[in-house]
């Protein structure tokens, strides 16, 4: 494979990614920063969310995982 074909292939692969997939690292860093900020500003809220647990599963996390699972189909 020539160098120009390889470059074209990489550009096509990058173009097929959507906005969130292409900048996933930025989104993850932003979510971490927002989570830390919310924890510092509203510690009682974070503790209340942390206590929402059933069978050793955090309910908000479980619901979001369930929603993600069924949104992909």
Gaussian input, Z-matrix of N, CA and C with variables (Angstrom, degrees):
# hf/3-21g

backbone

0 1
 N
 C     1     B1
 C     2     B2     1     A1
 N     3     B3     2     A2     1     D1
 C     4     B4     3     A3     2     D2
 C     5     B5     4     A4     3     D3
 N     6     B6     5     A5     4     D4
 C     7     B7     6     A6     5     D5
 C     8     B8     7     A7     6     D6
 N     9     B9     8     A8     7     D7
 C    10    B10     9     A9     8     D8
 C    11    B11    10    A10     9     D9
 N    12    B12    11    A11    10    D10
 C    13    B13    12    A12    11    D11
 C    14    B14    13    A13    12    D12
 N    15    B15    14    A14    13    D13
 C    16    B16    15    A15    14    D14
 C    17    B17    16    A16    15    D15
 N    18    B18    17    A17    16    D16
 C    19    B19    18    A18    17    D17
 C    20    B20    19    A19    18    D18
 N    21    B21    20    A20    19    D19
 C    22    B22    21    A21    20    D20
 C    23    B23    22    A22    21    D21
 N    24    B24    23    A23    22    D22
 C    25    B25    24    A24    23    D23
 C    26    B26    25    A25    24    D24
 N    27    B27    26    A26    25    D25
 C    28    B28    27    A27    26    D26
 C    29    B29    28    A28    27    D27
 N    30    B30    29    A29    28    D28
 C    31    B31    30    A30    29    D29
 C    32    B32    31    A31    30    D30
 N    33    B33    32    A32    31    D31
 C    34    B34    33    A33    32    D32
 C    35    B35    34    A34    33    D33
 N    36    B36    35    A35    34    D34
 C    37    B37    36    A36    35    D35
 C    38    B38    37    A37    36    D36
 N    39    B39    38    A38    37    D37
 C    40    B40    39    A39    38    D38
 C    41    B41    40    A40    39    D39
 N    42    B42    41    A41    40    D40
 C    43    B43    42    A42    41    D41
 C    44    B44    43    A43    42    D42
 N    45    B45    44    A44    43    D43
 C    46    B46    45    A45    44    D44
 C    47    B47    46    A46    45    D45
 N    48    B48    47    A47    46    D46
 C    49    B49    48    A48    47    D47
 C    50    B50    49    A49    48    D48
 N    51    B51    50    A50    49    D49
 C    52    B52    51    A51    50    D50
 C    53    B53    52    A52    51    D51
 N    54    B54    53    A53    52    D52
 C    55    B55    54    A54    53    D53
 C    56    B56    55    A55    54    D54
 N    57    B57    56    A56    55    D55
 C    58    B58    57    A57    56    D56
 C    59    B59    58    A58    57    D57
 N    60    B60    59    A59    58    D58
 C    61    B61    60    A60    59    D59
 C    62    B62    61    A61    60    D60
 N    63    B63    62    A62    61    D61
 C    64    B64    63    A63    62    D62
 C    65    B65    64    A64    63    D63
 N    66    B66    65    A65    64    D64
 C    67    B67    66    A66    65    D65
 C    68    B68    67    A67    66    D66
 N    69    B69    68    A68    67    D67
 C    70    B70    69    A69    68    D68
 C    71    B71    70    A70    69    D69
 N    72    B72    71    A71    70    D70
 C    73    B73    72    A72    71    D71
 C    74    B74    73    A73    72    D72
 N    75    B75    74    A74    73    D73
 C    76    B76    75    A75    74    D74
 C    77    B77    76    A76    75    D75
 N    78    B78    77    A77    76    D76
 C    79    B79    78    A78    77    D77
 C    80    B80    79    A79    78    D78
 N    81    B81    80    A80    79    D79
 C    82    B82    81    A81    80    D80
 C    83    B83    82    A82    81    D81
 N    84    B84    83    A83    82    D82
 C    85    B85    84    A84    83    D83
 C    86    B86    85    A85    84    D84
 N    87    B87    86    A86    85    D85
 C    88    B88    87    A87    86    D86
 C    89    B89    88    A88    87    D87
 N    90    B90    89    A89    88    D88
 C    91    B91    90    A90    89    D89
 C    92    B92    91    A91    90    D90
 N    93    B93    92    A92    91    D91
 C    94    B94    93    A93    92    D92
 C    95    B95    94    A94    93    D93
 N    96    B96    95    A95    94    D94
 C    97    B97    96    A96    95    D95
 C    98    B98    97    A97    96    D96
 N    99    B99    98    A98    97    D97
 C   100   B100    99    A99    98    D98
 C   101   B101   100   A100    99    D99
 N   102   B102   101   A101   100   D100
 C   103   B103   102   A102   101   D101
 C   104   B104   103   A103   102   D102
 N   105   B105   104   A104   103   D103
 C   106   B106   105   A105   104   D104
 C   107   B107   106   A106   105   D105
 N   108   B108   107   A107   106   D106
 C   109   B109   108   A108   107   D107
 C   110   B110   109   A109   108   D108
 N   111   B111   110   A110   109   D109
 C   112   B112   111   A111   110   D110
 C   113   B113   112   A112   111   D111
 N   114   B114   113   A113   112   D112
 C   115   B115   114   A114   113   D113
 C   116   B116   115   A115   114   D114
 N   117   B117   116   A116   115   D115
 C   118   B118   117   A117   116   D116
 C   119   B119   118   A118   117   D117
 N   120   B120   119   A119   118   D118
 C   121   B121   120   A120   119   D119
 C   122   B122   121   A121   120   D120
 N   123   B123   122   A122   121   D121
 C   124   B124   123   A123   122   D122
 C   125   B125   124   A124   123   D123
 N   126   B126   125   A125   124   D124
 C   127   B127   126   A126   125   D125
 C   128   B128   127   A127   126   D126
 N   129   B129   128   A128   127   D127
 C   130   B130   129   A129   128   D128
 C   131   B131   130   A130   129   D129
 N   132   B132   131   A131   130   D130
 C   133   B133   132   A132   131   D131
 C   134   B134   133   A133   132   D132
 N   135   B135   134   A134   133   D133
 C   136   B136   135   A135   134   D134
 C   137   B137   136   A136   135   D135
 N   138   B138   137   A137   136   D136
 C   139   B139   138   A138   137   D137
 C   140   B140   139   A139   138   D138
 N   141   B141   140   A140   139   D139
 C   142   B142   141   A141   140   D140
 C   143   B143   142   A142   141   D141
 N   144   B144   143   A143   142   D142
 C   145   B145   144   A144   143   D143
 C   146   B146   145   A145   144   D144
 N   147   B147   146   A146   145   D145
 C   148   B148   147   A147   146   D146
 C   149   B149   148   A148   147   D147
 N   150   B150   149   A149   148   D148
 C   151   B151   150   A150   149   D149
 C   152   B152   151   A151   150   D150
 N   153   B153   152   A152   151   D151
 C   154   B154   153   A153   152   D152
 C   155   B155   154   A154   153   D153
 N   156   B156   155   A155   154   D154
 C   157   B157   156   A156   155   D155
 C   158   B158   157   A157   156   D156
 N   159   B159   158   A158   157   D157
 C   160   B160   159   A159   158   D158
 C   161   B161   160   A160   159   D159
 N   162   B162   161   A161   160   D160
 C   163   B163   162   A162   161   D161
 C   164   B164   163   A163   162   D162
 N   165   B165   164   A164   163   D163
 C   166   B166   165   A165   164   D164
 C   167   B167   166   A166   165   D165
 N   168   B168   167   A167   166   D166
 C   169   B169   168   A168   167   D167
 C   170   B170   169   A169   168   D168
 N   171   B171   170   A170   169   D169
 C   172   B172   171   A171   170   D170
 C   173   B173   172   A172   171   D171
 N   174   B174   173   A173   172   D172
 C   175   B175   174   A174   173   D173
 C   176   B176   175   A175   174   D174
 N   177   B177   176   A176   175   D175
 C   178   B178   177   A177   176   D176
 C   179   B179   178   A178   177   D177
 N   180   B180   179   A179   178   D178
 C   181   B181   180   A180   179   D179
 C   182   B182   181   A181   180   D180
 N   183   B183   182   A182   181   D181
 C   184   B184   183   A183   182   D182
 C   185   B185   184   A184   183   D183
 N   186   B186   185   A185   184   D184
 C   187   B187   186   A186   185   D185
 C   188   B188   187   A187   186   D186
 N   189   B189   188   A188   187   D187
 C   190   B190   189   A189   188   D188
 C   191   B191   190   A190   189   D189
 N   192   B192   191   A191   190   D190
 C   193   B193   192   A192   191   D191
 C   194   B194   193   A193   192   D192
 N   195   B195   194   A194   193   D193
 C   196   B196   195   A195   194   D194
 C   197   B197   196   A196   195   D195
 N   198   B198   197   A197   196   D196
 C   199   B199   198   A198   197   D197
 C   200   B200   199   A199   198   D198
 N   201   B201   200   A200   199   D199
 C   202   B202   201   A201   200   D200
 C   203   B203   202   A202   201   D201
 N   204   B204   203   A203   202   D202
 C   205   B205   204   A204   203   D203
 C   206   B206   205   A205   204   D204
 N   207   B207   206   A206   205   D205
 C   208   B208   207   A207   206   D206
 C   209   B209   208   A208   207   D207
 N   210   B210   209   A209   208   D208
 C   211   B211   210   A210   209   D209
 C   212   B212   211   A211   210   D210
 N   213   B213   212   A212   211   D211
 C   214   B214   213   A213   212   D212
 C   215   B215   214   A214   213   D213
 N   216   B216   215   A215   214   D214
 C   217   B217   216   A216   215   D215
 C   218   B218   217   A217   216   D216

   B1=1.4495
   B2=1.5221
   B3=1.3153
   B4=1.4593
   B5=1.5273
   B6=1.3202
   B7=1.4645
   B8=1.5249
   B9=1.3353
   B10=1.4666
   B11=1.5262
   B12=1.3384
   B13=1.4669
   B14=1.5252
   B15=1.3177
   B16=1.4582
   B17=1.5327
   B18=1.3217
   B19=1.4664
   B20=1.5304
   B21=1.3183
   B22=1.4652
   B23=1.5286
   B24=1.3149
   B25=1.4647
   B26=1.5168
   B27=1.3322
   B28=1.4682
   B29=1.5251
   B30=1.3218
   B31=1.4710
   B32=1.5253
   B33=1.3335
   B34=1.4579
   B35=1.5259
   B36=1.3264
   B37=1.4624
   B38=1.5166
   B39=1.3245
   B40=1.4606
   B41=1.5213
   B42=1.3299
   B43=1.4576
   B44=1.5212
   B45=1.3274
   B46=1.4576
   B47=1.5212
   B48=1.3357
   B49=1.4572
   B50=1.5251
   B51=1.3359
   B52=1.4576
   B53=1.5267
   B54=1.3158
   B55=1.4629
   B56=1.5211
   B57=1.3317
   B58=1.4534
   B59=1.5236
   B60=1.3216
   B61=1.4635
   B62=1.5139
   B63=1.3070
   B64=1.4533
   B65=1.5300
   B66=1.3214
   B67=1.4593
   B68=1.5215
   B69=1.3174
   B70=1.4564
   B71=1.5252
   B72=1.3080
   B73=1.4619
   B74=1.5272
   B75=1.3147
   B76=1.4621
   B77=1.5249
   B78=1.3328
   B79=1.4699
   B80=1.5261
   B81=1.3135
   B82=1.4660
   B83=1.5216
   B84=1.3230
   B85=1.4664
   B86=1.5292
   B87=1.3194
   B88=1.4622
   B89=1.5298
   B90=1.3215
   B91=1.4686
   B92=1.5301
   B93=1.3126
   B94=1.4651
   B95=1.5247
   B96=1.3288
   B97=1.4643
   B98=1.5300
   B99=1.3213
   B100=1.4692
   B101=1.5265
   B102=1.3276
   B103=1.4599
   B104=1.5156
   B105=1.3074
   B106=1.4719
   B107=1.5302
   B108=1.3305
   B109=1.4595
   B110=1.5233
   B111=1.3350
   B112=1.4644
   B113=1.5193
   B114=1.3292
   B115=1.4587
   B116=1.5196
   B117=1.3238
   B118=1.4653
   B119=1.5261
   B120=1.3334
   B121=1.4657
   B122=1.5229
   B123=1.3352
   B124=1.4643
   B125=1.5248
   B126=1.3170
   B127=1.4672
   B128=1.5315
   B129=1.3306
   B130=1.4649
   B131=1.5337
   B132=1.3234
   B133=1.4608
   B134=1.5293
   B135=1.3126
   B136=1.4642
   B137=1.5267
   B138=1.3233
   B139=1.4653
   B140=1.5248
   B141=1.3280
   B142=1.4662
   B143=1.5303
   B144=1.3189
   B145=1.4665
   B146=1.5216
   B147=1.3188
   B148=1.4624
   B149=1.5303
   B150=1.3203
   B151=1.4681
   B152=1.5264
   B153=1.3345
   B154=1.4708
   B155=1.5210
   B156=1.3039
   B157=1.4600
   B158=1.5286
   B159=1.3203
   B160=1.4526
   B161=1.5223
   B162=1.3138
   B163=1.4718
   B164=1.5260
   B165=1.3122
   B166=1.4532
   B167=1.5370
   B168=1.3340
   B169=1.4652
   B170=1.5182
   B171=1.3141
   B172=1.4543
   B173=1.5270
   B174=1.3334
   B175=1.4679
   B176=1.5298
   B177=1.3366
   B178=1.4749
   B179=1.5307
   B180=1.3165
   B181=1.4659
   B182=1.5262
   B183=1.3194
   B184=1.4630
   B185=1.5179
   B186=1.3269
   B187=1.4698
   B188=1.5262
   B189=1.3319
   B190=1.4687
   B191=1.5245
   B192=1.3325
   B193=1.4653
   B194=1.5174
   B195=1.3248
   B196=1.4641
   B197=1.5304
   B198=1.3409
   B199=1.4584
   B200=1.5293
   B201=1.3157
   B202=1.4557
   B203=1.5133
   B204=1.3125
   B205=1.4657
   B206=1.5141
   B207=1.3319
   B208=1.4596
   B209=1.5166
   B210=1.3231
   B211=1.4583
   B212=1.5297
   B213=1.3389
   B214=1.4647
   B215=1.5214
   B216=1.2992
   B217=1.4742
   B218=1.4969
   A1=107.92
   A2=116.34
   A3=119.65
   A4=110.15
   A5=114.43
   A6=119.98
   A7=111.32
   A8=117.89
   A9=119.91
   A10=110.88
   A11=117.63
   A12=120.40
   A13=110.90
   A14=116.66
   A15=120.76
   A16=110.76
   A17=116.52
   A18=120.82
   A19=110.19
   A20=116.52
   A21=120.64
   A22=110.14
   A23=116.83
   A24=120.76
   A25=112.17
   A26=116.72
   A27=120.13
   A28=110.87
   A29=117.76
   A30=120.76
   A31=110.66
   A32=117.55
   A33=120.57
   A34=110.74
   A35=116.96
   A36=120.66
   A37=110.51
   A38=118.14
   A39=121.64
   A40=111.09
   A41=117.36
   A42=120.80
   A43=111.59
   A44=118.07
   A45=120.40
   A46=112.63
   A47=117.88
   A48=120.79
   A49=109.29
   A50=116.00
   A51=117.82
   A52=109.68
   A53=116.15
   A54=122.95
   A55=111.94
   A56=117.92
   A57=121.05
   A58=111.92
   A59=117.77
   A60=120.58
   A61=111.43
   A62=116.96
   A63=121.31
   A64=111.07
   A65=117.57
   A66=121.83
   A67=111.43
   A68=117.79
   A69=122.13
   A70=112.29
   A71=118.00
   A72=121.15
   A73=110.77
   A74=116.60
   A75=120.70
   A76=110.01
   A77=117.18
   A78=120.69
   A79=111.18
   A80=117.39
   A81=120.60
   A82=109.94
   A83=117.23
   A84=120.70
   A85=110.74
   A86=117.00
   A87=121.09
   A88=111.13
   A89=117.62
   A90=121.34
   A91=111.34
   A92=117.46
   A93=120.76
   A94=109.63
   A95=116.98
   A96=120.82
   A97=110.78
   A98=117.67
   A99=120.97
   A100=110.13
   A101=117.30
   A102=120.87
   A103=112.23
   A104=116.84
   A105=120.41
   A106=109.97
   A107=116.42
   A108=120.28
   A109=112.31
   A110=116.97
   A111=120.08
   A112=111.07
   A113=116.48
   A114=120.27
   A115=112.54
   A116=116.30
   A117=120.04
   A118=111.77
   A119=116.87
   A120=120.82
   A121=113.31
   A122=116.43
   A123=121.69
   A124=111.09
   A125=118.53
   A126=119.59
   A127=113.39
   A128=118.05
   A129=120.23
   A130=110.77
   A131=116.79
   A132=120.84
   A133=110.73
   A134=116.49
   A135=120.95
   A136=110.18
   A137=116.78
   A138=119.98
   A139=111.10
   A140=118.04
   A141=121.34
   A142=110.39
   A143=117.04
   A144=120.75
   A145=109.95
   A146=116.33
   A147=121.00
   A148=111.61
   A149=117.15
   A150=120.88
   A151=113.19
   A152=118.47
   A153=121.90
   A154=108.76
   A155=114.95
   A156=119.61
   A157=109.63
   A158=115.42
   A159=121.82
   A160=107.20
   A161=116.89
   A162=122.45
   A163=110.92
   A164=116.82
   A165=124.79
   A166=113.02
   A167=116.58
   A168=122.02
   A169=107.15
   A170=116.72
   A171=121.72
   A172=107.90
   A173=116.97
   A174=120.78
   A175=114.12
   A176=120.51
   A177=117.44
   A178=112.68
   A179=117.52
   A180=120.36
   A181=110.07
   A182=116.49
   A183=120.47
   A184=112.32
   A185=116.48
   A186=120.31
   A187=110.54
   A188=117.24
   A189=119.54
   A190=111.72
   A191=117.63
   A192=119.87
   A193=111.24
   A194=116.55
   A195=120.20
   A196=110.72
   A197=116.66
   A198=120.78
   A199=110.82
   A200=117.42
   A201=120.47
   A202=110.73
   A203=116.28
   A204=121.14
   A205=111.02
   A206=116.83
   A207=120.47
   A208=113.43
   A209=118.11
   A210=119.43
   A211=111.38
   A212=117.89
   A213=121.24
   A214=112.46
   A215=118.08
   A216=119.41
   A217=113.16
   D1=131.37
   D2=-179.67
   D3=-77.22
   D4=163.84
   D5=-178.64
   D6=-63.42
   D7=-37.75
   D8=-179.09
   D9=-68.51
   D10=-37.83
   D11=176.84
   D12=-65.06
   D13=-37.16
   D14=179.31
   D15=-66.24
   D16=-40.52
   D17=179.00
   D18=-65.46
   D19=-43.76
   D20=178.93
   D21=-62.14
   D22=-41.63
   D23=178.59
   D24=-62.56
   D25=-41.11
   D26=178.46
   D27=-66.93
   D28=-38.53
   D29=178.72
   D30=-65.54
   D31=-40.12
   D32=178.82
   D33=-65.99
   D34=-39.47
   D35=178.37
   D36=-64.73
   D37=-41.98
   D38=178.78
   D39=-67.50
   D40=-35.84
   D41=-179.84
   D42=-69.10
   D43=-25.20
   D44=-178.74
   D45=-78.97
   D46=-12.02
   D47=177.82
   D48=-79.73
   D49=142.72
   D50=177.33
   D51=-82.14
   D52=179.10
   D53=-174.02
   D54=-56.91
   D55=-45.29
   D56=-176.89
   D57=-73.12
   D58=-36.66
   D59=179.61
   D60=-68.95
   D61=-38.13
   D62=-176.72
   D63=-66.93
   D64=-36.16
   D65=-177.21
   D66=-113.39
   D67=37.98
   D68=-175.16
   D69=-60.27
   D70=-39.57
   D71=-179.94
   D72=-61.11
   D73=-40.70
   D74=178.87
   D75=-64.86
   D76=-43.65
   D77=-179.62
   D78=-63.85
   D79=-41.69
   D80=179.34
   D81=-63.51
   D82=-45.91
   D83=178.98
   D84=-61.99
   D85=-40.84
   D86=178.49
   D87=-63.72
   D88=-43.39
   D89=178.51
   D90=-64.08
   D91=-39.44
   D92=177.62
   D93=-63.42
   D94=-45.59
   D95=-179.57
   D96=-63.30
   D97=-42.88
   D98=178.70
   D99=-63.94
   D100=-42.35
   D101=178.62
   D102=-61.63
   D103=-43.79
   D104=177.82
   D105=-64.59
   D106=-43.31
   D107=179.05
   D108=-61.45
   D109=-45.08
   D110=178.14
   D111=-62.97
   D112=-38.66
   D113=178.51
   D114=-63.48
   D115=-35.10
   D116=178.81
   D117=-77.25
   D118=-37.71
   D119=-177.87
   D120=-79.27
   D121=-36.90
   D122=-175.06
   D123=-130.01
   D124=68.00
   D125=-176.83
   D126=-62.84
   D127=-32.45
   D128=179.68
   D129=-66.19
   D130=-38.63
   D131=178.23
   D132=-63.70
   D133=-44.09
   D134=179.86
   D135=-63.33
   D136=-40.87
   D137=178.68
   D138=-66.84
   D139=-36.84
   D140=177.97
   D141=-65.31
   D142=-42.54
   D143=177.66
   D144=-64.35
   D145=-38.70
   D146=179.86
   D147=-64.08
   D148=-31.65
   D149=-179.47
   D150=-79.21
   D151=-12.30
   D152=179.17
   D153=-75.41
   D154=88.44
   D155=-173.29
   D156=-136.91
   D157=142.48
   D158=174.95
   D159=-139.68
   D160=126.23
   D161=-179.73
   D162=53.42
   D163=43.19
   D164=179.26
   D165=60.29
   D166=28.51
   D167=175.65
   D168=-123.60
   D169=126.31
   D170=177.13
   D171=-68.93
   D172=120.51
   D173=-174.23
   D174=-62.11
   D175=-45.50
   D176=177.70
   D177=-59.78
   D178=-39.94
   D179=178.39
   D180=-66.18
   D181=-42.49
   D182=179.01
   D183=-62.10
   D184=-43.11
   D185=179.51
   D186=-65.24
   D187=-42.82
   D188=178.92
   D189=-65.19
   D190=-38.98
   D191=176.07
   D192=-64.25
   D193=-41.43
   D194=177.95
   D195=-62.75
   D196=-44.15
   D197=179.88
   D198=-64.02
   D199=-39.49
   D200=178.36
   D201=-64.92
   D202=-41.38
   D203=-178.62
   D204=-59.01
   D205=-42.92
   D206=-175.71
   D207=-91.04
   D208=-8.52
   D209=175.67
   D210=-83.14
   D211=-18.38
   D212=-179.16
   D213=-76.43
   D214=-19.58
   D215=-175.24
   D216=-87.53

